[in-house]
Amino acid sequence: MEHWEMVYEGLVKPMLSKAMLGYNMALIVCGTNASGKSRLLQGDEQQDGIVCKILKRLFEEVKKEEDHQKHLITVSNIQFHSDGSTVDLLNPDNREIQCLHHSVMGLITEELSEIVAFSCEEAWSLYFEGIKVQKLAGAHLHRCSTVFTITVERLQTSGSCTHSSIQIFDLSGWTEEDAVSG
């Protein structure tokens, strides 16, 4: 069993079932260049990565519900640069956005693109679109971190609504060379 399969089965899958009940979930992956972090999240030709597994499981759970039209799933993708700037990776203009962390409300972003995903394939495509934009960021990409957020809103038969967020943090690690050069 691959290491990312163990991470998914042992940690992520149990938390994911709670997210469908309205709990928030955060997966934080940190590593330096060539540490296997991208392979863990994205997978390869032979096996799905954790992000794809999360999306598949999430949309499978939605389909199991009696009336799956009572769910709304959205995604967003932000890149944080070492200079403090932030970029909306799903905005075609790739412009900088303002972020603020509030102690009660969490991360507040100005004009962040939050796109409705109707299928696993559509959500994966949006995640991968953000990866392509990251690669265009230039020489200091290894100093950038991202957070891919999946938001699930579910209308209960009682009329109440549950809201949960699944945040996947891809944190860049710093090497000794980074500390010396910048």
Secondary structure as GFF3:
##gff-version 3
##sequence-region A 1 182
A	DSSP	alpha_helix	3	7	.	.	.	ID=ss1
A	DSSP	pi_helix	8	12	.	.	.	ID=ss2
A	DSSP	alpha_helix	13	19	.	.	.	ID=ss3
A	DSSP	beta_strand	25	31	.	.	.	ID=ss4
A	DSSP	alpha_helix	37	42	.	.	.	ID=ss5
A	DSSP	alpha_helix	50	64	.	.	.	ID=ss6
A	DSSP	three_ten_helix	68	70	.	.	.	ID=ss7
A	DSSP	beta_strand	71	80	.	.	.	ID=ss8
A	DSSP	beta_strand	86	88	.	.	.	ID=ss9
A	DSSP	beta_strand	96	97	.	.	.	ID=ss10
A	DSSP	beta_strand	99	102	.	.	.	ID=ss11
A	DSSP	beta_strand	106	109	.	.	.	ID=ss12
A	DSSP	beta_strand	115	116	.	.	.	ID=ss13
A	DSSP	alpha_helix	120	135	.	.	.	ID=ss14
A	DSSP	three_ten_helix	141	143	.	.	.	ID=ss15
A	DSSP	beta_strand	145	155	.	.	.	ID=ss16
A	DSSP	beta_strand	161	172	.	.	.	ID=ss17
A	DSSP	alpha_helix	176	181	.	.	.	ID=ss18
###
